[in-house]
Amino acid sequence: MPTAIELYNEGDQLKAAGKLDEAVAKFEASLAADPTYLVAHSALAVTLQRLGKQEEAIAHAQKACELGPDDPFNFTAMSVTYQRAYAATGEMKYIPLAEEAMEKSRILQAGR
């Protein structure tokens, strides 16, 4: 049985090859093997967003922030996820969320 890391690596290769639906399946399998694998949540956020699945992407970016609450990168990525959701939908609700996530990233960065 492949490990979460092995499944993630397969998904990453599929994503790089532009096979986004297949990559999502591998990242989801990675999370089935280890639901706390932060990197797979981050990769799913990016890949789902490319597929136009904004709310699913946001959920995975939020999970990455929950799993890594002290890493400013996770909140920067969350901000970018909200910004892209805004760009894709034009929904203004994403703007303050993006700003809030970026501010959290700045606070964490300043504390290092």
Buried (B, 14 or more C-beta within 10 A) or exposed (E): EEEBBBBBBBBBEBBEEEBBEBBBBBBBBBBEBBEEBBBBBBBBBBBBBBEEBBEBBBBBBBBBBEBBEEBBBBBBBBBBBBBBBBEBEEEEEBEEBBEBBBEBBBEBEEEE
